[in-house]
Amino acid sequence: MEVGMKRVYLNFLAVAVLSFAFMFSSVVYAEVLYDNGPLVNSEGTGDGGADESVVQTSLGLTVWGFTDSGSFRLADDFTLTKSARIDTIKFYAYQTGSTTTSTMTAVNLRIWDGTPDDPGSSVIFGDTTTNIMTDTTWTGIYRVTESSHGNTLRPIMENTVSVGIILNPGTYWLDWQTSGSLASGPFVPPITINGQTTTGNALQYNGVSWAAVMDNSSGQGFPFVIEGAPEWFDMPPAPFNTYFVDAFYYNNKIYYLGYEGTSIKVGIYDTVKGSWKAGASEPTPSFAYFYSGCLGLNGTGQPVIVLFPDNSSGVLHRYNIATNSWDTPAAPSGFPVGGQWGHDIVSMINHTGQNVCYISGGSTGYGAGGNLNSLLKYKLDTNKITDLGDFTHHPAGFNVHNSWYVPWIGTKGAICVAGGIDTTIGPFSDTQCYDIGTSSFRPANSDIPPMPEPVFAAAHMWMVQGDGSDYQLWVVNGTTSPPVSNGKSMYYSKSDNLWHYGPSPISVYAPAGVTDSRYGTIYMISGYGGGSSRDYNQMLAPTNTARTVLIRPNGGDIGMGSDYTVVWSAPSAAEKFTLKYSTNGGLTWATVASGITDRFYEWTAPDYTKNKKGLFKVIGYTASDVKVGADKSDSLFRIRPVILNSPNGGEQLSSSTPTTVSWTLYKTPTTIDLYYSKDSGLTWHFITSLGPSETTYNWTPGFTGAHVRVKVNLRNGASIGNDTSDGDFKIVP
């Protein structure tokens, strides 16, 4: 049965966005922002293996589709939590008796700021006559009933309309009408979910008035997909705002370093809680500015950020994340005499786990333009520099440029640079890459084409789209004529080997860029610009929020009895969540909490020492208990009474120099035993026994090896639990 009626539920993919002006190139940045489906509830069961949208007559449903032609119109609502640019909307309809060649001829659309039947609502886009359909094609889906699988009378078409409007946060209604060349319909099939009769709150207009869309007293909704560009949106202001800034991502936090007058200040942004706090300042820096820093592990395995000198001070400035303190180790030999200005650094710790940084380009004097074209490899644990040679795309040198680790080039990835300025101060757009696997510089512009326009002094990051479909290199707020940035974002896409313009950032002030290494969310931390201080910190999320995704835990260790924050992302239609926990690898699940309205949950890990197969699962639901999606941990985690902190894999230690073995206790033993292994944990050798409250031990190995690990074991008579290095580390002479 096809009838004329309506009202829907919405399953929106939330991409947090903020509206502003756009700069467009030949390709405009656009993604799926919202999906109000689903439509298919029987995959591959149709004619020729097509999918089917099945009317569930066994549940009392009888309607094949609702008419939206002639004097009839359909309407449905959606809610934006952030402003967004709406580019296109895809609607779905069929005409009974058509072939798989579309017979749809037109779609008109209105967007309302309230329900269409409310006299106080206004139309903010469109009209009832203009055909804005730009494409129509068969979806590969047939509309059938439970008793008519394989029927081909109702092939469903996807009809795309062009919109082009920026909407602020709020609730809106789509009101549309479809025309076709056949006498039947068009008809719009409702959202179809197995076992579910109520799917939404759509409305239908019959030429006189609006009424709720019902099928046997159950409210129905309609599938549609909204596409547009995710936008930058505001982050909370940092504790300070400075010129010459850099930012680093480590363990769910962003560390923002900036030079202000007489000190280097540190701001720490918690990406889970969305809040800032101040770190320790470096009180007496011996250099005036810095441009880029290096993130990795020091000789004892602690996370540090190293800032390189821009004059002949002879020291580095090193911020210790673990201790929130500074020190000034000697500058390594091989670093340019007189310092290095305007260089750029790629830290490998969040890409490959390697404890090295690559320092490219730079200048031997402040404000002089780039006169260095070198690529240096810096090892944080040994404080050593290796000169890898020179880039050739600009032999005179370059600085204040962009650089990235590009994983798909060669066998080990590449360090690629783009843009910058030379001694003529003129920016350029060329690129060049260094192949790490072959230790060679590849021809200029051969791997990544030149940028669409020459820029320098930009924020640069990387992003992986949430479904893994694309890896992108981003450049934001580059400068073409100082001191003002160009107010644009552009990105190189691996999928098509082209540069594209992305959404314009909110501000045009001197930025630092950083990427969340788990999901590729990019952050831009703004500094001074144009002679004034602006606190425009911004964030751009990839499309990983197109589905419910458990962000953590995903493997690893959790301390017994510790407070742990479980974190997930989900479509905006998901208004409440159920969190479940398994101790046997997913064979059975116990509910931790239900009705959660946040996208995180503070959990206290239980006292369960034998849990080797821990998993979490999160399930999202709409306000009316429609399941929106679910996800579970990618890999097993274990609850431990002790967690080994360092050395934890990847370090290089000296056989004759004491190194600190450290751990965190979550249960009090009577004795703590330390062991080492020279064969990746196959066999273990005793080091020492310690008292019940010790959390560190200075160990001098006295041997060499490439597959070394350590183990800390807790005893109360018998063993009550242990932890080992996650990976091998090396011990050298």
N, C-alpha and C positions, 0 to 999 in steps of 0.2 A: 504494500500500500504506500502511495506517495500522497502527502498532505501538505497544506499550506499552514505553517506554524513556526515556533522557536524559543530559545534561551540557553546559554552554554557555560561550561566551566573552563577555566584557562590553566594551561600547564606551561608557564612561562620560563624561559631560560634566562636567568638573571645575569646580565653583564652590567656591573656597576658603571654608570656613565655620567658625564657632566657636559652640558651643551655649551658650544661656543662656535666661533666662525670656522669655516673649513677652507682649506686650500686643496684644490683637486688637480690631479694630473690625468694622464690618459687612463689610469686605472684607479678607481676609488676604493678605499678600504671598506669592506662590507662583510658582515657575518650574520649567521642566524642569531637573532636576539630572543625570539619567543616562538614557541611551538605549542599550539593549543590542541594538539591531537590527543590520543592516537586515532587512526582510522582503520588500520589493519589489525585483525584479531585472528587471522588464519593464514600463515605464511606458506606460499608454494603449493596450495591445494587447488588453485584454480586452473582453468584451461591453459595448457601449455606450460604449467608451472608458475602461472601468475599468482599474486597474492589476492586474498579475498577479504572483504569487509562484510561480516556475516550478521544479519538480523537474528538476534537470539530469541526466536519464537518460544523456546522452552521456558524463558523467563517472563513470557507474556508480552514481549515487544512485537510490534506489527508493522512499524513504519519503515519503508525502504529509504525515503528521503522527503525533505520538506521543500516546497516550491519557493523560489525567490525571483519569479519572472512576472511579467504583466503588471498587475497592481500590487503584487506581493513583494515584500522586502524582508530581509533577515538582519538581525542585530545581535551583537555580542560584546562583552566588556573585557577590558584588560587594565592592569594596574602597573604603572611605572614607579619604581622606588627611586630611580635616578633619571635625569633627563636623557633623551636619546634622539638620534636622527633616524627617522623611519624612511627607508629608501623604497622598499617593495613589500607587498603582502601577497601571499599565495592563498587563493581560495580553491575549493573543490566542489565539483558538480558533475552530474551526468544527464544525458538525455536517453530515455529508454529506446532501444532499437538502433542506436548509433554503432558504427564500427569503432575501431581504436584510433581512427583519424578524427581529431576533435571537430565537433560541430558548434563549439562555442564562438560567439561573434562579438560579445561586448560585456564589460563589467563596469558599472558606475558605483561610486563609493562616497559616503559621508563619514566624517569622524566627529563625534559629539563630545562635549566636556561633561556630560551626564547622561542619564537614560533618555532615549529618544521620546518616551511618553511623558516626560516631565516638562511642563511649560517653562520652567526655569533653565532648561538646558539649551545650549547654543551649538550650532554647527561651526567647527573651527577649520574644517577642510572639506572640499569637494562639493558635489551637487548630485542631483538625481538624473541627470541627462548626459553628462560628458563620459564618453568611453575612454577609460584609462588603462584598459587591458593591453599589455605589451607582448604577451606570449601565452599560448595554450597548448598543452600536450597531454597525452595519455600517461597516467601514473603507473601503469602496470598492475592496476587493482580493479577487480570487478565487485560490484555490490550484489550479494546473493542472500539466500536464507539458509537455515540449517538443513533444509531438505532439498536445496537446489545447487549444491556445490558443482562447479564446472559450468554453470550458466554464464553466458556471455552477453546478455541483453543490456547490461548496465555497466559499461566501462567508465571508470571515473577519471575525469580530466582535472589537471592542475592549471588554474588560470592566474597568471601573474599580473598585478597592477602596479603602476609606478606612482609613488606618493611624493617623497621629498619634503618632509616637514620635520622640524625639531620640536619635541614635546617635553615639557617640564614634568617633574614627578606628579603623579595623580592617577585617577581612574578615568578611563575614556571608553567610548562605545564605538565599534565599527558597525556601519549600517550600509548594506550592499545589495545589489540586484544584478542578476545574470541573464543574458539573452543567448539564444541559440537558433540554429537554422531549421531544426526539426519541430514538429508539432507538440511533442511530448516534453514537458518540463521547460527549462532545466530544474533539476532537483538536487538538493544538497544533503548528503548523508551525514548523520550525526556522529559525534565522537563514539567510538565503539570499543568497549573494553570487556573482555570475557568475564562473565559472572556479575556484571554490574548493570543496573537498570537506569540509575540516575547519573548523568554525566555533565550537567551544567544548568545554566539559568538563562538561556538564550530567549530572544523575543522574535515575533513575526508580525509584520504589518499586512493587513488584508485589504488595504485601500481606504479603510475608515479609521481603524484603531489598532493599537499594539496589544498582543496577548502573549502569555508564556508559551514556549514550545514544549509540548508534552507528548509522550508516547505511553498510553495506558496509565496516566496519572504520574508518570515519572518525568522530571525535568530533563531536557536534553541540551547538549552543547554541540558546537560545530568545530571541526578541525580547521585551523588556518596557521600560517607561518609568517611571522614578521621578520624582515631582514633590514639591517642597517649597520651603522658603524658604532662600535663601542667607543665611548668617549673617556677622556681623562676625568678623574674626579678628585676632589680635595682629600688630602690627608690632614691630620691635626698638625698645628704649627710645631716646629722644633723648639727646643729650649733656647736656642740662639740662632742668629743668622749672620753668616760671614761671607767674605770673598775667598776665592781659592778653596774649593771644597772637593771632597771625594767621599764616596759611600761604598760600603762593603756589606755583603749578606753573609751571615754565619749563624747557623742553628736557630732559625726562625726570628732572627733579629737583624736590623739594619744598623750599622755603625757609621755615623755621619761625622766626618772630621773637617774642621774648617779653621783657618788662621784669622785671628782677630786681634790686631794691635800688638799685644805682647805675649800672646799664648795661643796654643792650639787647643781648641775645645772639642769635646766629644758629645754627641747626642746619640742615644740608643732608642731605636723604635722597635717595639714588640709587634710583629706582624700578625700575631694571633689575637692579642688584646687590643691592638690599634691605639697604643699610647706611647708617649715619649718619656724618657728620663735622661738626666745629665750624667755623663761619665766623668772620669778624672781629667782635668786639664793639664797640659804640659806647661809648666810655669815659665821656663826660661829657654825658649827655642833659640838656637843659634843661627837660624836662617829666617829670611823675611817671608817667603812664600813656599808653597809646594803645589804640585799640580796633580800627582797621582800617587797611589800607594800600592802596597803588595800585601795580600792576605795569605797566611799559611801558619805553619807550626814552628816554634823555636826549637832549640836543641834538646829541650826536655819534653817536647810534645805539646806545649801549651799554645793555643791559638793567639796569634799576634798580627798586628798591622804595622808594616814598616814604611816609613816616609823617608824619601831620599833627599839629600841636601841639594840646595840650589846655589850654594857658594862653597868656599873652600874651608868650611868648618871642620871637615874631616870626620864627622860623626853622622850616624843615622839617628832618626827618632823613632822609637818602637813602642807602640801601645800594646800592652798585654791584656787581652780580653778576659782571660781567666782571673787575673788578679786586679783588674781595673787600675793599672799603674803604668808608668813610663820608665824607659831607660834609654841610654844613648850609646849603643855599640859603635865601634869604629867603622868607618866607611870601608867597604871591601876594596882590595886592590883590583885594578881594572876598570874602576869607575872613573869617568872623565875628571881630570884635574880641574878644579874650580866649580865642580858640580854640574848638574844637568837640569835645564829649565824646560818646562812644557813637554816633557816626555809623556808617554802613555804606557800603562802596565796592564797585562793580562795575568790574573791569578788563576792557577790551574786547580786549586784545591777543591773548588765546587764543580769543576768539569770532569776531571779524571781522577781526582784524589791525589795527584802528584804535588809534592811540596815544593813547587818552583813557580817563579813568575818570569814573564818575558817583558823586557823594557825596550820600547821602540822609540826611535827618533829623539828629538829634543834640541836644545840649544845650549851653548856655553855662556850665554848672557841673557838676562831678563829683558824681554821686549824686543829682542834682536831678530826674531824670526828663526825658523829652523835652520841650523847648520850642521846637524848630526843626522845620519841616516842608518845608524847602527841598530842591531838587535842583540841585546844582552840577555843571558839566562842567569837568574839569581836563585840560589838555593838558600832558603831561610834558616835551615837547621845548622848549616856550616858557615853562613855569611860569606859565600863565595860567588864571584861573578865569572861567567864564561862569555867571551865575545864570539857570537855565531856568524858574524859577517855583516855585510851592508845591504840594505834595500837599494834597488837601482832605478826605481820609477822616478825618483827625483834626486839625482846624485848630489846636488848642492845641500840637501838636507830638508827636514820637515819637523814641525812640532805642533802642539795643541791640535792633535789629529784624533782619529778614532781607531781603536784596535779591538779585535775579538779573537777568541778561539773558535775555529770553524771545524767541527768534528768530521765532516764527510770528505775532506780532501786528504788523499793519500791513505796510508795505513794507520797513522797515528794522529791525524788531524793537522791543522795548520794555524799559524798566527797570521792574521790578515790585517792590513792597515788601509785606511781610506781618508782622503781629505787632508786638511791641515794647511799650514802656510810655510813659506821658505823665507829667505832673507829679503825678498822683495815685498814681503807682507801680503802678497796676493794669494788668496785661497785657491785650492785646486780640488778636483773631484776624482783623481786617479786612485786606483787600488793596486795592491800587490800582496802576495801571500808567501809565507815561508813554510815549506813542507817539513814537519818535524821528523817524519819517518826517514826521509832521504837526506835531511840536513841541507836542503837546497832552496834557493829563492826561485820562485816560479815567475814566468813573464808577467809584466805589468798588465792588469785588466784582463788576464786570461781566465781566472777563476770566478771573479766577481766583477761585473761591468762597472764602469765609472758611475758615481752617484749622479742623480738628476741635476744637481747644481752644486757648485763648490762651496764648502763650508769649513769652518774650524771652530774650536772651543765649544763643542756640542756635548750633550749627554749621549752616551751610547750604551746599549744593552742588547740582550738577545731574548727571544721569546719562542716557545714551542706551543703551537696551538693545542688545545686540550685533548683533541682526539689523535694527536701525534701526526696530523696530516701535513704539517709544514714547520720548518725551522726558519726563523727570521732574524736578521741583524738590523737593529734599530738605531737611528740617529735623530735626536730631538733637540730643537732650539739651537741649531747651528748658527754661526755668525758669518755673514758675508761682508759686512762693513761695520767694524766695531764702533761703539760698544753695544749696539742693539742686536739681539738675536732675531732670526727670521720668523719666529713664531710658527714653525712647521715641524711636522714629524714625517720621516720617510723610512722605509724599511726594504731590505733586500729579501726576497722570497726564494728559498731553495727550490720550491716546487715548480717555478716557472723561469728561474734564473733572471728575474727582472727586479728593478726597483719600483716601488709604489709610494705614493703619498698616503699617510695615515691621518688620523684625527688630529686637529690642531690642539696644542697644549693650552692650558688656561693662561699662563704667563709667558713672558719672553725674557726672563731674567736668567743670569748665568747659572747653569744647572750642573749637578752631578747625577749620574745615572747608575742604577744598580738593578740586578735581576734576582728574584726569588728562585733559587736553583731547583726547587722541587717542582714548581708548576710554570715557571716562566712569566709570572706577573712582573711587570716592570715598574719601577719607582723613579721619579725624578725629584731630587731635592734641590731647591733653588737657593742660590746665594745672592749677593749683591748684583745689581745690574743697572746700567744707566745712571750711576752715581747715587742710587738710593737702595735701601734695604727692603726686600719684599719676602714675605713668608709664604710663597706659593709652592707647597709641597704637593705632588700629584702622583697618581697611581693609575695604571692602565692594565686591566686584567685581560688575559686571553680568553678564548671561548671554552675553557675547561668547565665553566659553570653551566654548560648545556645539559648536564646530567648530575645526579647526585654522586659525589666523589668523596670517599673517606680519605682525608689528607694524612692523618696520623692517628694511631700507630700503624706503620707499615714495616714490620720487622723490627729487629734490634732488641734491646733489653730495657726493662722497666724495673725500678727499685721497689722491692717489697715494702708495702706500707706507705709508699710515697704518693704525693698528690700529683696526678697526671692529667693534662688537658687533652681530651679526645677532640679532634677538629675535623670538620667536613665542609664541603660546599654543596649547594643545591639550587635548583631553579627557584625563582621567586614564588611560584605557585605552592611550593612546599612550605607550609606554615607551622607544622609540628613534626616531631621526629621520635622514633623509637630506636633505642640503642641496645644492642644485644652483644653478648660475650660468650665465647667458646673456649674451653680448655682442652679440646680434643681435635683441633684442626678443622672444626666445622661440622663434625658429626652430629652434635647437639648444641643448642643455643639456649642461654638463659637471658631473660630481659633484665638489663641494668636500670633503665628508666624509660618512661614513655611520656608523651605530651610535652617533650622538650621544645621550646620555642626559639632558643638560640641555635647557632651553628657550631657550638662547642659544648662540652660537658666536663666538669671537674670531677675526676674519678680517683678514688683512693685504691691503689693496687692491693689486692688481698695477700694474706700470708699463706702463699701456696707455692712451696719451693719446688714441687715436681712439675710445674706447668712448663712444658716445652713446646706446646702447640697452641699458643694463645692467638686468638683472632677477635676483631671487633666487626660488627655489622651495623650500619645505620640505614634506616628506612624512612623515607619522606612521605608525608601525607598532606593533602589539601585540608582546608577547614572542614570540608564535608567528608573527610576520611577516604578520599580517593588516593590510592597509592601513586606517588609521583616518580619513584625510583629508589634504588637501593645500591649499596656498595659495601664491600668488606675489605679488610686489610689485604694488601698485595702479597704479603708473606708473613710467616709466623713470627711472633715475638715471644720472649720468655721473661717471666717475673723472677728476679734474682735477689738474694739477700745481700749481694755485693756486686758492684759494677766496676770493672777495671777502666780507668781513664787513660793511662799512658804507661808504656808505649802501646799503641793500639793498632799498629800496622802502617807501613809506608815510610816510617822514620829510618834514618841512617845514623847509627850510634858508633861511638869510638870504643874499641875494646879496652882501652886503658883509662878512659875518662868516666867518672861516676855519672850515672843518669838516674833521674828520679822516677821510680815506679810509684804510681799513685792510684788510689781507688776510693770509692765511696761506700760506706757501710750503711746498710738498711736493717741489719739485725746484729745484735751483739753476740760475738762468739766468746769462747774461752781462749782460743788460739787462732792465729792467722799464719798460714804457711804460704810461702812463695816458691814457685818453680819456674824453670825455663825449658824450652824445647828448641832443638836445632833442626827439626824435621817437620815443621808446620803443625806440631801438636800430636804427632804419632807417639812419641816417647817423651817423658818428662824427667827433669833432673832437679833435685832439691836445692834451693838457695838458702833459706833461713826460716826460722819461726819467730813470730812477733807477738806482742801482747794484744789484748782484745780491743784496744782503742786506737791502734796505730793506723794511719791512712797513707803513709808514704814510706819509702825505703830507698836509700841511695845505693845503687847497685853498680859495681864495676864488673863487666862481663868477663874479661880476661880471655876471650876467644873471638874468633871471627866466624861469620856465617851469613847466608843470604835468606834463610827461611826460619828466622828466629821468632819465637813468641814467648810471652810470659803468662803465668796463671796465678791467681790469688784464690786460696781455698780457706773457707771458714770451718772451724771445728768446735763442737761441744762434746768432746769425746769422739764421736763419729762426725763425718763431714755433714755440714748442713747446707752446703752450696758453694759454688765457685763461679769465676768468670775468667775468660782468657782473652788475649789480643784478638781482635776481629780479623786481622790479616797479618802476614809476615812483615817483619822489619829486618834491616840489614845491620850487621856489626862489622866494621872495617877496622884495619890496623890504626 
